[in-house]
Amino acid sequence: MSTSSVTANPLAAAESSISNHPSIVKEIISAQIEVLNAVKSMTSSKEKCRMITQIVQHIVTCVEHSSLRAHYAGRPLIISIPARCALSVTKETFNKCANFISDSSCLSAIERIVKKKDTSTTIANYLAACIALSNILEVKDGVCELLEDPTRAGSGLSSGTSKRDLELEVQRLSPAYDGMKALILGMVNMTDGLPWPLKAAPQTLLQIIAHVENGHAAAARITLLLTEVQAHWDLVAQFYVPEGGSEKLRPHVEAFFEVIFGVFIRLRVLQATHPVVSRIAIDSYNATLSEESERVAAAMRTLESTRDWILFNSVAQMTGMSSAVDQKAAVNATIDLDVSSVPPPRPSVFHGRDDLVKSLVEQIIHQSTEQTAANVGIIGNGGIGKTSLAQAVLWERVTVEHFGPRRFFVSCEPLVDAAGVGAALAKVFNLPSANDALKGIIAHLELHGRTLLVLDNLETVWLVPDDRTRSQVELLLRHLAAIPTLTLVITSRGIILPGGIRWSNAAYATLEPFSADAAMETFDAIAGTSENDDEHERTAAMELILSVDCMPLAVTLLARLAQCGEKPSELLSHWKRSHTAMLQTDPLAVGRESNVAASIALSIKLLRAGSNNEEPLQLLAICAHLPSGLRSPVFDQLRPEFKDLDLVRRSLRSLALISVGSEGELKMLSPIRHFILKQHPISAQHLATMRRIYFDIAASAPKAPSEQFVTQSAAVAPEYENLTVLLLYLISTEEPSQPIVDAVTAVSEYSYWTTPSVTLRETLRTRLDGHPIWLAACCENLGRMYLQMGQYSAAISVLHQATNQYAQLENSNGTAFCMYLSAQCQQVQGSYDPAITQYSAARDNFVRLGNTAFAAHCLKEIGSITCSQRKYPEAAQYLISARSTFALGAPGDRLSAAQCTSLLGLIYIKEGNYAAAETELQTARSEFHAIGNQLGVGRALQQLGDLRRRQRDFPLAEELLFSAREICVRMGQPYDQADCTKYLGLLRRDQGRVQEALEAFRNAMQIFERIGVAPEVELCKRDIAALHNTEM
């Protein structure tokens, strides 16, 4: 292209170019006339569709002609108008239109419908609406002017009209047009009871109106684009002087003119074809227009490079820059943009942060509009999703519309100082190199209006040990934050924002882990799993994401592993073995985006940078052994171990390696905790301190229910998980010792009455070979725990081992107690006679040994069995005798006495003595509650619920039984859970709700079958059969 041609008026050039293709223009005009004639004379939908199809094919032939073929080739034009439009609004309807605004009946009809004064569905009202509509739709020369130009203003816009002026014009809709749309909407609302043709007419007319409005919007879009192109052309032509410009810059400017010229011509062709194409192929038309819009955006970015050269040319003259710098600037002002100038795309999987994105974008747009641009910080743990959130903000629709191409993203990860950040900014803004890069960057940003800039991973240049580097970065940030048109967004590890800047979102800058729902949605979206998958795998997937504390990077990497074919259950097993080491998608990966350990290691590197102080790492090592968090009482006991424990805590918090929980405890995310456990072990000195502190806590745990149980539990419960994890670590790393055995026994006894668990004792049992006394006691207590949890086979196995150990030790008391526990296993499985035999033998041994309390326990269990055998008077005698013994015994026998009272209540229910039963059961319930025995409370509630059922008080019975079952589920008691479910089945049966009763009996039977309680299984089968017989 010649130098003279690039400065020519683009409008005249475009008209000249179009005139060189008279055949194209003639064909397009002919097609437009043919469409208008077809609309005037249409008679049937088939004829109309056939005619429009022919016209579309004709237009395709036209636009593919000659030089336009490359532009339109491969873009099929499709018919967008619904076929029913021709049936709904016919030529006869249009011919009725005249003098719409002067007709008083028309106005009154509109008023009635809009104000909903008379909207009943009647033919008369519908007819009035049709008449009003006919008057509104004025037709002249075969064209409905109101539909052709709803704004009554668009044709008067000049080529220099701004975007804001155009928006204001479009907003000024005529009253007649508003009235027409309101009238048609009213017709739609009142046609529910009318025949199909009458109902379809207003609906399809609304479709036509929407179609026409889309066409007008496209036309306005063309006008706006043409205006922008003209403005860019004029601006460059004003600054660029061909005779005096840089020779190296000339080809780039001419290439810019060529791009703009081509876009201008294609827009004029679109404008010429608009009356036809926008009506019958609006989708294809808009797609083409979007492509041209993108070309304009590319041209604008190229234009900015040119403007930046002009700016820096002026700066060079003012600052005395050499001609070599000027030449370098010219070389850098190229049309092709570096990839770093384009923001990274929005994350393809992004869940759980929508509200936060909306809040940030609203803040950004509001302050940008008010010319007080926002400064936004996104901070938190490594791998918490800071970069993804920033990218989502960059690509939010409102952000794109507001900032357009002036959205930039710079990663600070490869940079080392403020100079590196400045160089990266100069590169992303396509600026030439300069001695004073900051001056050029500020001038660029002030010249270009509103801009959105993201500085990602700022910690790599800011959280550094060199004070000078840190100060320079903060100074650069303050310069950027002071530019009123620049919205600055930074992401950084930790919980501290750079100082000297007013951060718009300081109150909610710290990013938290996913919610469980968002984590599962993310896992499903990446792994390809769904809630319809196997229930076992869904449970494993949820446990897996919870085990990593819903940390976004960890969830993402686990999902990628699942995407490769590993099942969630397999991944969960792998996690329990390897923990953080498995959280990578490539064994060779070292980048923090594909390796959680690498991400955590970077935070540790920042923590240790420039310092030999190992105390922060040692506090991390201590916290790593405490999954429930380091609480204030323990924290205070650690103070003598550190020079300044508060300072150490602040340094860890500043990098978000620890966080503060709801009760003030210091917590770590699971992947970080496991990384520290493996890579940075606790020192011997601090481990000894932790042993002392937590062994004291274990020793204070209540061993059995009592009046002080609830109070004592309040001190131990928050530390239960920490006690378990620390003891497991000691068991696996140290030889068995009396302090460890005592601590395990204390914690296990406490868990027996709260949340039964065998983890500690089973782990300890594997380490007790050569310690027969400890092994016998451990197996005995394990048997008792398994019995409590309903795992009877496991209970019998360990009790057998305990019995053998006690026999070798000649410990008669231990042997008798194992006999007692074995009898309990037989009892719950329905082997009543062998159980009574064992209880009797155990009772004789306890009496011989002088252990009256456990002799009474045997008597109580014999009473329970005889009750199950329906020998109620005999059972009551056993229980009353046992309760009398417990009343004379130690305070710990209060629980056993309450159990006897509860069983007596059951006997009285069976005998029909409801008053006595309620007295006993309410007494038992109060006793269980007072001593903190939740399982006893649940069992008493169950019996009270059955009592209310028998008394036909169904609502209260249902409430009591549901409460009882909830307690049993929480306590992990499958037998009692099944028993409550069975009683709910009896309640549903008595209420006549047969299907619900059957479902309850089946559920109870499944649990009884699973835990091996054959008599209860048979009872459930009997109840199910009885219900089936009733239905027949």
Secondary structure as the mmCIF struct_conf table of DSSP 4:
data_model
#
loop_
_struct_conf.conf_type_id
_struct_conf.id
_struct_conf.beg_label_comp_id
_struct_conf.beg_label_asym_id
_struct_conf.beg_label_seq_id
_struct_conf.end_label_comp_id
_struct_conf.end_label_asym_id
_struct_conf.end_label_seq_id
HELX_RH_AL_P HELX_RH_AL_P1 THR A 3 VAL A 6
TURN_TY1_P TURN_TY1_P1 THR A 7 THR A 7
BEND BEND1 ALA A 8 ALA A 8
HELX_RH_AL_P HELX_RH_AL_P2 PRO A 10 SER A 19
TURN_TY1_P TURN_TY1_P2 ASN A 20 ASN A 20
HELX_RH_AL_P HELX_RH_AL_P3 PRO A 22 SER A 41
HELX_RH_AL_P HELX_RH_AL_P4 SER A 45 VAL A 63
TURN_TY1_P TURN_TY1_P3 GLU A 64 GLU A 64
BEND BEND2 HIS A 65 HIS A 65
HELX_RH_3T_P HELX_RH_3T_P1 SER A 66 LEU A 68
HELX_RH_AL_P HELX_RH_AL_P5 ARG A 69 TYR A 72
TURN_TY1_P TURN_TY1_P4 ALA A 73 GLY A 74
BEND BEND3 ILE A 81 ILE A 81
TURN_TY1_P TURN_TY1_P5 ALA A 83 ARG A 84
HELX_RH_AL_P HELX_RH_AL_P6 CYS A 85 SER A 88
BEND BEND4 VAL A 89 VAL A 89
HELX_RH_AL_P HELX_RH_AL_P7 LYS A 91 ASN A 95
TURN_TY1_P TURN_TY1_P6 LYS A 96 LYS A 96
TURN_TY1_P TURN_TY1_P7 PHE A 100 SER A 102
HELX_RH_AL_P HELX_RH_AL_P8 SER A 104 VAL A 114
TURN_TY1_P TURN_TY1_P8 LYS A 115 LYS A 116
BEND BEND5 LYS A 117 ASP A 118
HELX_RH_AL_P HELX_RH_AL_P9 ILE A 123 ILE A 136
BEND BEND6 LEU A 137 LEU A 137
STRN STRN1 VAL A 139 LYS A 140
TURN_TY1_P TURN_TY1_P9 ASP A 141 GLY A 142
STRN STRN2 VAL A 143 CYS A 144
HELX_RH_AL_P HELX_RH_AL_P10 GLU A 145 GLU A 148
TURN_TY1_P TURN_TY1_P10 PRO A 150 THR A 151
BEND BEND7 ARG A 152 ARG A 152
HELX_RH_3T_P HELX_RH_3T_P2 GLY A 154 GLY A 156
TURN_TY1_P TURN_TY1_P11 SER A 159 GLY A 160
HELX_RH_AL_P HELX_RH_AL_P11 LYS A 163 GLN A 171
HELX_RH_AL_P HELX_RH_AL_P12 PRO A 175 ASN A 189
TURN_TY1_P TURN_TY1_P12 MET A 190 MET A 190
TURN_TY1_P TURN_TY1_P13 ASP A 192 GLY A 193
BEND BEND8 LEU A 194 LEU A 194
HELX_RH_AL_P HELX_RH_AL_P13 TRP A 196 PHE A 239
TURN_TY1_P TURN_TY1_P14 PRO A 242 GLY A 244
BEND BEND9 GLY A 245 GLY A 245
TURN_TY1_P TURN_TY1_P15 GLU A 247 LEU A 249
HELX_RH_AL_P HELX_RH_AL_P14 ARG A 250 ILE A 280
HELX_RH_AL_P HELX_RH_AL_P15 ILE A 282 THR A 319
TURN_TY1_P TURN_TY1_P16 GLY A 320 GLY A 320
HELX_RH_AL_P HELX_RH_AL_P16 SER A 323 ASN A 332
BEND BEND10 ILE A 335 ASP A 336
HELX_LH_PP_P HELX_LH_PP_P1 LEU A 337 ASP A 338
HELX_RH_3T_P HELX_RH_3T_P3 VAL A 339 SER A 341
BEND BEND11 VAL A 342 VAL A 342
HELX_LH_PP_P HELX_LH_PP_P2 PRO A 343 PRO A 347
BEND BEND12 SER A 348 VAL A 349
BEND BEND13 GLY A 352 GLY A 352
HELX_RH_AL_P HELX_RH_AL_P17 ASP A 354 THR A 369
TURN_TY1_P TURN_TY1_P17 GLU A 370 GLN A 371
STRN STRN3 ASN A 375 GLY A 380
BEND BEND14 ASN A 381 ASN A 381
TURN_TY1_P TURN_TY1_P18 GLY A 382 GLY A 383
BEND BEND15 ILE A 384 GLY A 385
HELX_RH_AL_P HELX_RH_AL_P18 LYS A 386 TRP A 395
HELX_RH_AL_P HELX_RH_AL_P19 ARG A 397 PHE A 403
TURN_TY1_P TURN_TY1_P19 GLY A 404 PRO A 405
STRN STRN4 ARG A 407 SER A 411
TURN_TY1_P TURN_TY1_P20 GLU A 413 PRO A 414
BEND BEND16 ASP A 417 ASP A 417
HELX_RH_AL_P HELX_RH_AL_P20 ALA A 418 VAL A 428
TURN_TY1_P TURN_TY1_P21 PHE A 429 ASN A 430
HELX_LH_PP_P HELX_LH_PP_P3 LEU A 431 SER A 433
BEND BEND17 ASN A 435 ASN A 435
HELX_RH_AL_P HELX_RH_AL_P21 ALA A 437 LEU A 447
BEND BEND18 HIS A 448 HIS A 448
STRN STRN5 THR A 451 ASP A 456
TURN_TY1_P TURN_TY1_P22 LEU A 458 LEU A 458
HELX_RH_AL_P HELX_RH_AL_P22 GLU A 459 TRP A 462
BEND BEND19 LEU A 463 LEU A 463
BEND BEND20 PRO A 465 PRO A 465
HELX_RH_AL_P HELX_RH_AL_P23 ASP A 467 ALA A 481
TURN_TY1_P TURN_TY1_P23 ALA A 482 ALA A 482
TURN_TY1_P TURN_TY1_P24 PRO A 484 THR A 485
STRN STRN6 LEU A 486 ARG A 493
STRN STRN7 GLY A 494 GLY A 494
BEND BEND21 ILE A 495 ILE A 495
HELX_LH_PP_P HELX_LH_PP_P4 LEU A 497 PRO A 498
BEND BEND22 GLY A 499 ILE A 501
TURN_TY1_P TURN_TY1_P25 SER A 504 ASN A 505
HELX_RH_3T_P HELX_RH_3T_P4 ALA A 506 TYR A 508
STRN STRN8 THR A 510 THR A 510
HELX_LH_PP_P HELX_LH_PP_P5 LEU A 511 SER A 515
HELX_RH_AL_P HELX_RH_AL_P24 ALA A 516 ALA A 527
TURN_TY1_P TURN_TY1_P26 GLU A 531 ASN A 532
BEND BEND23 ASP A 533 ASP A 533
HELX_RH_AL_P HELX_RH_AL_P25 GLU A 535 SER A 547
TURN_TY1_P TURN_TY1_P27 VAL A 548 CYS A 550
HELX_RH_AL_P HELX_RH_AL_P26 PRO A 552 GLN A 563
TURN_TY1_P TURN_TY1_P28 CYS A 564 GLY A 565
HELX_RH_AL_P HELX_RH_AL_P27 PRO A 568 SER A 578
HELX_RH_3T_P HELX_RH_3T_P5 HIS A 579 MET A 582
STRN STRN9 GLN A 584 GLN A 584
BEND BEND24 THR A 585 ASP A 586
TURN_TY1_P TURN_TY1_P29 PRO A 587 LEU A 588
BEND BEND25 GLY A 591 GLY A 591
TURN_TY1_P TURN_TY1_P30 ARG A 592 SER A 594
STRN STRN10 ASN A 595 ASN A 595
HELX_RH_AL_P HELX_RH_AL_P28 VAL A 596 ARG A 608
TURN_TY1_P TURN_TY1_P31 ALA A 609 GLY A 610
HELX_RH_AL_P HELX_RH_AL_P29 GLU A 615 ALA A 624
TURN_TY1_P TURN_TY1_P32 HIS A 625 HIS A 625
TURN_TY1_P TURN_TY1_P33 PRO A 627 SER A 628
STRN STRN11 LEU A 630 LEU A 630
HELX_RH_AL_P HELX_RH_AL_P30 SER A 632 GLN A 637
TURN_TY1_P TURN_TY1_P34 LEU A 638 LEU A 638
HELX_RH_3T_P HELX_RH_3T_P6 ARG A 639 GLU A 641
BEND BEND26 PHE A 642 LYS A 643
HELX_RH_AL_P HELX_RH_AL_P31 LEU A 645 SER A 654
TURN_TY1_P TURN_TY1_P35 LEU A 655 ALA A 656
BEND BEND27 LEU A 657 ILE A 658
STRN STRN12 SER A 659 VAL A 660
TURN_TY1_P TURN_TY1_P36 SER A 662 GLU A 663
BEND BEND28 GLY A 664 GLY A 664
STRN STRN13 LEU A 666 LYS A 667
HELX_RH_AL_P HELX_RH_AL_P32 SER A 670 GLN A 679
BEND BEND29 HIS A 680 HIS A 680
HELX_LH_PP_P HELX_LH_PP_P6 PRO A 681 SER A 683
HELX_RH_AL_P HELX_RH_AL_P33 ALA A 684 ALA A 699
TURN_TY1_P TURN_TY1_P37 SER A 700 SER A 700
BEND BEND30 ALA A 701 ALA A 701
BEND BEND31 LYS A 703 ALA A 704
TURN_TY1_P TURN_TY1_P38 GLU A 707 GLN A 708
HELX_RH_AL_P HELX_RH_AL_P34 PHE A 709 VAL A 716
HELX_RH_3T_P HELX_RH_3T_P7 ALA A 717 GLU A 719
HELX_RH_AL_P HELX_RH_AL_P35 TYR A 720 THR A 733
BEND BEND32 GLU A 734 GLU A 734
HELX_RH_AL_P HELX_RH_AL_P36 GLN A 738 TRP A 753
BEND BEND33 THR A 754 THR A 755
HELX_RH_AL_P HELX_RH_AL_P37 THR A 759 ARG A 765
TURN_TY1_P TURN_TY1_P39 THR A 766 ARG A 767
TURN_TY1_P TURN_TY1_P40 ASP A 769 GLY A 770
HELX_RH_AL_P HELX_RH_AL_P38 PRO A 772 MET A 789
TURN_TY1_P TURN_TY1_P41 GLY A 790 GLY A 790
HELX_RH_AL_P HELX_RH_AL_P39 TYR A 792 LEU A 809
TURN_TY1_P TURN_TY1_P42 GLU A 810 GLU A 810
HELX_RH_AL_P HELX_RH_AL_P40 SER A 812 VAL A 828
TURN_TY1_P TURN_TY1_P43 GLN A 829 GLY A 830
HELX_RH_AL_P HELX_RH_AL_P41 TYR A 832 ARG A 848
TURN_TY1_P TURN_TY1_P44 LEU A 849 GLY A 850
HELX_RH_AL_P HELX_RH_AL_P42 THR A 852 SER A 868
TURN_TY1_P TURN_TY1_P45 GLN A 869 ARG A 870
HELX_RH_AL_P HELX_RH_AL_P43 TYR A 872 ALA A 887
TURN_TY1_P TURN_TY1_P46 LEU A 888 LEU A 888
BEND BEND34 GLY A 889 GLY A 889
HELX_RH_3T_P HELX_RH_3T_P8 PRO A 891 ASP A 893
HELX_RH_AL_P HELX_RH_AL_P44 ARG A 894 LYS A 910
TURN_TY1_P TURN_TY1_P47 GLU A 911 GLY A 912
HELX_RH_AL_P HELX_RH_AL_P45 TYR A 914 ILE A 931
TURN_TY1_P TURN_TY1_P48 GLY A 932 GLY A 932
HELX_RH_AL_P HELX_RH_AL_P46 GLN A 934 ARG A 950
TURN_TY1_P TURN_TY1_P49 GLN A 951 ARG A 952
HELX_RH_AL_P HELX_RH_AL_P47 PHE A 954 ARG A 970
TURN_TY1_P TURN_TY1_P50 MET A 971 GLY A 972
HELX_RH_AL_P HELX_RH_AL_P48 PRO A 974 GLN A 991
TURN_TY1_P TURN_TY1_P51 GLY A 992 GLY A 992
HELX_RH_AL_P HELX_RH_AL_P49 VAL A 994 ILE A 1011
TURN_TY1_P TURN_TY1_P52 GLY A 1012 GLY A 1012
HELX_RH_AL_P HELX_RH_AL_P50 ALA A 1014 GLU A 1031
#
